[in-house]
Amino acid sequence: MLNGKKIRDIRESLGYTTLDIQNLAKDTRFQTSISKSYLEELERGDKKNPSLEKVAVIAKILGCKIDDLILSA
């Protein structure tokens, strides 16, 4: 399961807003988009099953591994 708090913590530590992430995700090398509201839902835990593709884009933008964004059991 995705750890929304971890996404927020990393994002904020890098000085990014959710709008920054939305704009960075518009890069043509990414095959999917991430809206500000979608990211906010992920961070709050309202979205439970994001696609691996979206999680991979978030991890790439945040400069971390996908595993860093997953809750450990």
Z-matrix of the N, CA and C atoms (Angstrom, degrees):
N
C 1 1.450
C 2 1.533 1 109.08
N 3 1.307 2 115.27 1 142.50
C 4 1.451 3 121.38 2 -177.81
C 5 1.527 4 110.97 3 -72.38
N 6 1.322 5 115.95 4 141.20
C 7 1.460 6 122.36 5 -179.58
C 8 1.540 7 108.59 6 -100.88
N 9 1.327 8 116.35 7 93.36
C 10 1.455 9 121.86 8 -177.85
C 11 1.518 10 113.15 9 -60.76
N 12 1.326 11 116.34 10 -36.98
C 13 1.468 12 119.84 11 179.14
C 14 1.526 13 110.50 12 -63.84
N 15 1.309 14 116.60 13 -38.39
C 16 1.471 15 120.96 14 179.21
C 17 1.533 16 109.87 15 -65.43
N 18 1.329 17 116.78 16 -41.24
C 19 1.467 18 120.07 17 177.04
C 20 1.522 19 109.44 18 -59.10
N 21 1.323 20 116.36 19 -48.54
C 22 1.470 21 120.69 20 -179.68
C 23 1.529 22 110.83 21 -61.05
N 24 1.331 23 116.52 22 -45.30
C 25 1.469 24 120.26 23 -178.91
C 26 1.528 25 111.67 24 -59.83
N 27 1.326 26 116.81 25 -46.35
C 28 1.464 27 119.87 26 -179.96
C 29 1.524 28 110.24 27 -66.33
N 30 1.327 29 116.16 28 -45.64
C 31 1.470 30 120.84 29 179.87
C 32 1.523 31 110.78 30 -56.40
N 33 1.322 32 116.49 31 -48.94
C 34 1.468 33 120.48 32 -178.56
C 35 1.528 34 111.86 33 -67.23
N 36 1.329 35 117.07 34 -35.11
C 37 1.472 36 119.49 35 179.29
C 38 1.530 37 111.03 36 -65.94
N 39 1.332 38 116.29 37 -26.34
C 40 1.461 39 121.06 38 177.23
C 41 1.526 40 112.22 39 -86.98
N 42 1.330 41 116.09 40 -5.72
C 43 1.455 42 120.48 41 179.44
C 44 1.520 43 113.95 42 81.05
N 45 1.333 44 117.22 43 16.89
C 46 1.457 45 121.52 44 -179.94
C 47 1.521 46 111.53 45 -90.98
N 48 1.318 47 115.67 46 143.49
C 49 1.464 48 121.30 47 169.41
C 50 1.527 49 107.60 48 -94.90
N 51 1.312 50 116.53 49 169.77
C 52 1.460 51 118.92 50 176.40
C 53 1.530 52 110.30 51 -64.22
N 54 1.324 53 117.45 52 -32.08
C 55 1.460 54 120.98 53 176.75
C 56 1.532 55 110.62 54 -66.79
N 57 1.318 56 117.10 55 -37.15
C 58 1.467 57 120.54 56 176.07
C 59 1.527 58 110.16 57 -59.40
N 60 1.319 59 116.67 58 -45.24
C 61 1.472 60 120.86 59 -179.42
C 62 1.523 61 109.87 60 -63.06
N 63 1.320 62 116.69 61 -42.98
C 64 1.465 63 120.68 62 177.75
C 65 1.525 64 109.95 63 -56.60
N 66 1.319 65 117.05 64 -46.86
C 67 1.462 66 121.34 65 -178.58
C 68 1.529 67 112.02 66 -67.84
N 69 1.325 68 117.66 67 -40.16
C 70 1.461 69 120.88 68 178.29
C 71 1.532 70 111.27 69 -65.74
N 72 1.313 71 117.14 70 -33.10
C 73 1.465 72 121.47 71 -179.01
C 74 1.528 73 112.13 72 -72.40
N 75 1.321 74 117.53 73 -11.99
C 76 1.468 75 120.90 74 177.90
C 77 1.525 76 112.18 75 -76.27
N 78 1.325 77 117.24 76 -6.20
C 79 1.467 78 121.96 77 178.36
C 80 1.535 79 108.92 78 -53.34
N 81 1.315 80 116.22 79 136.52
C 82 1.464 81 120.41 80 -175.90
C 83 1.524 82 113.95 81 -66.13
N 84 1.322 83 118.46 82 -15.31
C 85 1.477 84 119.12 83 178.59
C 86 1.525 85 111.35 84 -74.43
N 87 1.316 86 117.76 85 -16.28
C 88 1.461 87 121.28 86 177.26
C 89 1.532 88 109.14 87 -92.64
N 90 1.307 89 115.56 88 140.49
C 91 1.458 90 121.05 89 -176.91
C 92 1.527 91 113.30 90 -94.76
N 93 1.301 92 116.46 91 3.73
C 94 1.455 93 120.97 92 -179.36
C 95 1.520 94 108.92 93 -140.63
N 96 1.312 95 115.83 94 160.74
C 97 1.465 96 119.48 95 177.63
C 98 1.525 97 109.11 96 -112.29
N 99 1.318 98 114.35 97 158.11
C 100 1.465 99 120.70 98 177.89
C 101 1.521 100 106.88 99 -133.10
N 102 1.312 101 115.76 100 115.56
C 103 1.464 102 118.92 101 -179.79
C 104 1.527 103 109.88 102 -83.72
N 105 1.306 104 114.40 103 159.22
C 106 1.463 105 121.86 104 177.07
C 107 1.526 106 110.06 105 -55.95
N 108 1.329 107 116.56 106 -46.90
C 109 1.469 108 120.20 107 -177.62
C 110 1.531 109 111.38 108 -67.04
N 111 1.336 110 118.03 109 -36.57
C 112 1.459 111 121.16 110 177.96
C 113 1.527 112 110.32 111 -63.35
N 114 1.331 113 116.21 112 -45.31
C 115 1.463 114 120.56 113 178.73
C 116 1.526 115 110.89 114 -62.08
N 117 1.321 116 117.01 115 -41.43
C 118 1.467 117 120.75 116 178.56
C 119 1.528 118 110.53 117 -62.48
N 120 1.339 119 117.39 118 -38.63
C 121 1.469 120 120.68 119 177.40
C 122 1.526 121 110.77 120 -65.57
N 123 1.331 122 117.12 121 -39.50
C 124 1.468 123 120.47 122 176.67
C 125 1.519 124 110.76 123 -62.50
N 126 1.314 125 116.25 124 -45.26
C 127 1.462 126 120.40 125 -177.97
C 128 1.527 127 112.02 126 -64.91
N 129 1.313 128 117.61 127 -34.35
C 130 1.475 129 121.36 128 177.97
C 131 1.518 130 112.57 129 -79.03
N 132 1.326 131 117.01 130 -16.34
C 133 1.460 132 120.84 131 -177.14
C 134 1.510 133 113.13 132 89.21
N 135 1.328 134 117.55 133 11.57
C 136 1.462 135 121.10 134 179.15
C 137 1.525 136 112.01 135 -75.28
N 138 1.319 137 117.68 136 -29.68
C 139 1.467 138 122.72 137 175.52
C 140 1.515 139 107.13 138 -96.36
N 141 1.312 140 116.60 139 121.56
C 142 1.462 141 120.38 140 -173.67
C 143 1.519 142 114.36 141 -97.17
N 144 1.331 143 118.35 142 -31.53
C 145 1.458 144 120.42 143 -173.46
C 146 1.523 145 112.06 144 -131.50
N 147 1.322 146 117.54 145 70.12
C 148 1.465 147 119.02 146 177.83
C 149 1.527 148 109.68 147 -69.45
N 150 1.318 149 116.18 148 155.44
C 151 1.465 150 119.43 149 178.62
C 152 1.528 151 109.59 150 -67.93
N 153 1.308 152 114.83 151 152.50
C 154 1.461 153 120.43 152 177.74
C 155 1.523 154 109.38 153 -60.62
N 156 1.311 155 116.58 154 -35.03
C 157 1.463 156 121.16 155 179.53
C 158 1.530 157 111.17 156 -60.45
N 159 1.330 158 117.24 157 -44.78
C 160 1.466 159 120.73 158 179.35
C 161 1.528 160 111.15 159 -66.89
N 162 1.315 161 116.79 160 -41.39
C 163 1.469 162 120.61 161 178.48
C 164 1.527 163 109.95 162 -63.41
N 165 1.337 164 116.67 163 -38.88
C 166 1.462 165 120.74 164 179.30
C 167 1.532 166 111.00 165 -64.32
N 168 1.321 167 117.28 166 -39.70
C 169 1.467 168 121.35 167 178.71
C 170 1.534 169 109.72 168 -65.54
N 171 1.321 170 116.86 169 -44.85
C 172 1.471 171 120.56 170 178.67
C 173 1.526 172 110.15 171 -59.71
N 174 1.328 173 116.38 172 -46.31
C 175 1.469 174 120.27 173 179.85
C 176 1.528 175 110.89 174 -61.22
N 177 1.305 176 117.05 175 -42.94
C 178 1.470 177 120.92 176 179.49
C 179 1.530 178 110.52 177 -61.31
N 180 1.315 179 117.07 178 -46.33
C 181 1.464 180 121.07 179 -179.83
C 182 1.528 181 110.79 180 -63.38
N 183 1.331 182 116.49 181 -39.39
C 184 1.462 183 120.69 182 -178.29
C 185 1.533 184 113.04 183 -81.56
N 186 1.335 185 115.61 184 -7.40
C 187 1.464 186 119.22 185 178.25
C 188 1.515 187 113.57 186 71.32
N 189 1.323 188 116.26 187 36.19
C 190 1.466 189 120.05 188 179.69
C 191 1.523 190 109.90 189 -134.11
N 192 1.310 191 116.06 190 177.40
C 193 1.461 192 121.96 191 177.04
C 194 1.523 193 109.03 192 -88.48
N 195 1.313 194 115.91 193 154.49
C 196 1.468 195 120.83 194 175.58
C 197 1.528 196 109.31 195 -56.32
N 198 1.328 197 116.81 196 -41.40
C 199 1.468 198 121.32 197 -179.46
C 200 1.524 199 112.43 198 -57.43
N 201 1.332 200 116.94 199 -29.31
C 202 1.467 201 120.82 200 179.48
C 203 1.526 202 111.87 201 -67.73
N 204 1.336 203 116.63 202 -18.82
C 205 1.461 204 120.67 203 -175.98
C 206 1.525 205 112.94 204 -101.86
N 207 1.321 206 116.44 205 3.32
C 208 1.467 207 121.74 206 -177.81
C 209 1.530 208 109.59 207 -101.63
N 210 1.331 209 115.48 208 139.48
C 211 1.470 210 120.24 209 175.55
C 212 1.524 211 108.83 210 -68.44
N 213 1.293 212 116.65 211 133.67
C 214 1.462 213 119.54 212 175.22
C 215 1.523 214 109.19 213 -87.56
N 216 1.299 215 115.15 214 145.63
C 217 1.471 216 120.61 215 -176.10
C 218 1.498 217 112.06 216 -74.93
